[in-house]
Amino acid sequence: MKFLLTQHGTLVQYDVAKEEYRHAGILQGTENVSFLPSADAKRGELFAFHPDGGAKLFARPATSEALPSGQCSLRIEDMTLVAHPDGRIALERVEPTAAPGFWLLSKEQLAGLKFIASHRWLSDSTSDEPIRPGSVEIGDKLVIGGLVYPIAAVLTPTHLLAEAIERKSFAITYDEWKISRFRLFNPIVYYSAFGNPSIFDCLELAIQSLFEFGAWDGPIAIITDKEHIDFSQRFAEPIRDKIQIRVMDCRDVLDYTLSRYRIPFLQGLNQYTPLIYLDTDVVCNAPFQSLPLSLVRGQDVHFCAEHPVIADKDSYGISLLLGDSYRPHAGERGFSTGLMAFRDVADVAELFAQIVACSYAFARVTDNRHHFETYDQPFANYVLRKLGGFNTSVLTNYSVTYGPDHRVDHTRRCGFAHFAGGVGRAAPKLQRMQDYVHHLRGQSNVPSSKSPRVAAVAML
């Protein structure tokens, strides 16, 4: 089956109520007209299906003729199918070469065009501002990000549109040898929250700060169990509508802390790029628009650098590293797993699986699931130092860490403030977070409600 794309960038459809062919935007209407060519591709049938349920309405014999443009003309009983600018499709007595033809699209090609037209993209050739769906035009040319490409440059490589969905990027070759790449920009922030109610109080404040001070207006995913969060009480509708729940069965703190790495097994998160993970004790203190923009071109996992691996207590897996004959150099800094960012789930799937597997294997060997005070963090530091693929030069610039005894600098607003102080010790953190947010509200130039249940401010 082939779908018919007109020279106007619209899709041929059949209006059941009016009993006539029409054409409309590829994101509008229904996909209920298709052409099934015969083996020689010159003859076939034009099918129309009912939009509800897909029952076949009729099939009409048709002939197809390839045009120099790469399109095809379609004729029914010596009449040529013509798409008019006003949305009409008419059968007219004109020669096939005298009227613009149709691009015959596979189901995969149509899905790819829809994907491009309905998402935001970043161009490697233009500015770092995301290209919004409304600025993508599809017709005899593809116009995206102010750049114009022949539509044939998108449709002729049959793999291009399928790769746009699978790889979240696509490259267009034009003018024989020139090339442009576009990368999907569909960011999400996700959290992991289990355990006592104070952790969910921290989570509430963390998410509110994301909207109030971070100017975030994107989706949020929360990995948790089934019983804890009552969104109607914790969040107003503008925030609540952006939250997705991902249920994961966990039985203890080791499971809780490792849940952040198990996202390849969670349905739906692979559609996002980039992904930013935040602990529930991370307060957003400033807009961070440049962070997700900087993440879409690399494959590293990003963390915040902290203290030297050797000098610190075993927060960064020094015993694991030495036990594997790996000695860090004197200035090598460990990283926190309280903040984490990466381009795509597929990029990190193998590394994350190794962190989880290493953690559980060590727990079995030692018969101790609580060996490290920082639980997952030593294993992440160990695995990524052995296998590579991590970066601390980006995310460190967006975060400041405050331990239990650290004096808070209320003037430093770089993106995130991490109130570290031990896994699960939520009650003392919550008080410090509340005091910190109170100061932020007193200093903020960002319009916000004095209530913690704030409306979202648009980001990007």
Sequence and secondary structure as in RCSB ss.txt:
>XXXX:A:sequence
MKFLLTQHGTLVQYDVAKEEYRHAGILQGTENVSFLPSADAKRGELFAFHPDGGAKLFARPATSEALPSGQCSLR
IEDMTLVAHPDGRIALERVEPTAAPGFWLLSKEQLAGLKFIASHRWLSDSTSDEPIRPGSVEIGDKLVIGGLVYP
IAAVLTPTHLLAEAIERKSFAITYDEWKISRFRLFNPIVYYSAFGNPSIFDCLELAIQSLFEFGAWDGPIAIITD
KEHIDFSQRFAEPIRDKIQIRVMDCRDVLDYTLSRYRIPFLQGLNQYTPLIYLDTDVVCNAPFQSLPLSLVRGQD
VHFCAEHPVIADKDSYGISLLLGDSYRPHAGERGFSTGLMAFRDVADVAELFAQIVACSYAFARVTDNRHHFETY
DQPFANYVLRKLGGFNTSVLTNYSVTYGPDHRVDHTRRCGFAHFAGGVGRAAPKLQRMQDYVHHLRGQSNVPSSK
SPRVAAVAML
>XXXX:A:secstr
 BEEE TTSEEEEEETTTTEEEEEETTSS   EEEEE TTSSEEEEEEE TTT  EEEEEEEEEEE TTS EEEE
ETTEEEEE TTSBEEEESS GGGS  BEEE HHHHHHHHHHHHS EEESSS SS B GGG EESSEEEETTEEEE
HHHHHSSTTHHHHHHHTSEEEEEETTTEEEEEEE B EEEEE  SSHHHHHHHHHHHHHHHHTT   S EEEEE 
SSS  HHHH  HHHHTTEEEEE    SHHHHHHGGG GGGSTTGGG BSEEEE TTEEE S  THHHHHHTT   
EEEEEEEETTTSSTTS HHHHHHTT    TT EEEEEEEEEES HHHHHHHHHHHHHHHHHHHHHHT TT STTT
HHHHHHHHHHHH  EE TTGGGGEEEE TT    TT  SSEEEE SSTT HHHHHHHHHHHHHHHHHH  S   S
SSS       
